[in-house]
Amino acid sequence: MTSKIKTVCACIAAIVLAAGCASQPIPIQLIDSESGINKGTIYPDGQRIEAKIDGQFYKGFYIVAAQVAYSETFGGWRSGPRDTVTTASSNSGRAHLTSDKGQQLSCEFLFESQRAIGECRSPTGKTFQLTADGVPH
């Protein structure tokens, strides 16, 4: 497959994935070790995430694991090579958020539709359980 065709196929695959993933904002909760509940939102349309934790506003982005594979298969003597493009994405994501005061928070989570579960951690070791059930809180 030529380089131009690969680039066009990758762009089409990215557009299809982006269009298929666009949806409404998802409310999340970040629960600390003392069962304190902090609220936030995941915005799937722009892969953005934000939360208010202990009075500080955090915002950032998340990335979903995805891959694109190309292959050529050869048929019988009458048919030439056939190109195949396979695009796959998983349900795991990683996020990086920064507060107004420059504090960092990194998150790892699994999601399905409007639900998510995972963990966020600050550089100092403070952890939060990330949950989303698609229902406003």
C-alpha positions in Angstrom: 0.0 0.0 0.0 1.4 3.4 -0.9 2.2 6.0 1.7 -0.6 8.3 0.5 -3.2 5.6 0.7 -2.1 4.7 4.2 -2.3 8.3 5.3 -5.8 8.7 3.8 -7.0 5.4 5.4 -5.6 6.5 8.8 -7.4 9.9 8.5 -10.7 8.2 7.6 -10.4 5.8 10.5 -9.7 8.6 12.9 -12.7 10.6 11.7 -14.9 7.6 12.0 -13.7 6.9 15.5 -14.1 10.5 16.5 -17.6 10.7 15.1 -18.6 7.4 16.8 -17.3 8.5 20.2 -19.0 11.9 20.3 -21.5 12.0 23.1 -22.9 14.0 26.0 -20.7 15.0 29.0 -20.3 12.3 31.7 -20.5 13.3 35.3 -17.8 11.7 37.5 -17.0 11.4 41.2 -13.5 11.3 42.7 -13.8 9.7 46.1 -10.9 10.3 48.5 -9.6 7.9 51.3 -12.0 9.5 53.8 -15.0 8.9 51.5 -15.1 12.6 50.6 -16.8 13.1 47.2 -15.4 15.5 44.6 -17.3 16.1 41.4 -16.1 16.4 37.8 -17.0 15.8 34.2 -15.6 13.8 31.3 -16.2 15.4 27.8 -15.9 12.6 25.2 -16.3 15.0 22.3 -12.9 16.6 22.9 -11.4 14.0 25.2 -11.3 16.6 28.0 -11.7 16.0 31.7 -12.2 18.4 34.7 -12.9 18.2 38.4 -13.1 20.3 41.5 -11.1 18.7 44.3 -10.8 20.3 47.8 -11.9 23.7 46.3 -9.3 23.6 43.5 -10.3 23.4 39.8 -8.4 20.7 37.8 -8.6 20.3 34.0 -6.8 18.3 31.4 -7.1 15.7 28.7 -7.4 11.9 28.4 -6.3 9.4 25.8 -7.9 6.2 24.8 -5.8 3.3 23.7 -6.2 2.8 19.9 -4.3 1.2 17.1 -4.4 1.0 13.3 -3.0 -2.0 11.4 -2.4 -2.4 7.7 -2.0 -5.7 5.8 -1.9 -7.0 2.3 -3.2 -10.4 1.4 -2.5 -12.2 -1.8 -5.2 -14.2 -3.6 -4.8 -16.7 -6.3 -2.9 -16.2 -9.5 -5.8 -14.1 -11.0 -6.2 -11.6 -8.2 -3.7 -9.1 -7.0 -3.0 -8.1 -3.5 -5.8 -6.9 -1.3 -5.2 -4.1 1.2 -6.9 -4.3 4.6 -7.1 -1.6 7.3 -8.0 -2.6 10.8 -8.8 0.0 13.5 -9.2 -1.1 17.1 -9.7 0.8 20.3 -9.9 -0.4 23.8 -11.9 0.7 26.8 -8.9 1.9 28.8 -7.9 5.5 29.2 -5.3 7.7 30.9 -5.8 11.3 31.9 -3.5 14.1 33.1 -5.0 17.1 34.9 -3.5 20.3 36.3 -5.0 22.6 38.9 -5.2 26.3 38.7 -2.2 26.3 41.2 -0.1 23.9 39.1 -0.8 20.7 41.1 -0.9 17.5 39.0 -3.2 14.6 39.0 -2.9 11.4 36.8 -5.7 8.9 36.3 -6.1 5.5 34.8 -9.6 4.2 34.1 -11.8 1.7 32.2 -15.0 2.9 30.7 -18.1 1.5 28.9 -20.7 3.7 27.4 -21.6 6.3 30.2 -19.8 4.4 33.0 -16.2 4.5 34.2 -14.1 3.2 37.1 -10.5 3.8 37.9 -8.0 5.7 40.1 -6.4 9.1 40.1 -3.2 9.8 42.0 -1.3 13.0 42.9 2.5 13.1 42.9 2.3 13.2 46.7 0.5 9.8 46.7 -3.0 11.0 47.5 -5.5 8.7 45.7 -9.0 9.1 44.5 -11.4 6.4 43.2 -12.9 7.6 39.9 -16.4 6.5 39.2 -19.1 7.4 36.7 -22.4 5.8 36.2 -23.9 8.1 33.6 -26.4 9.6 36.1 -26.0 13.2 37.2 -25.2 13.5 40.9 
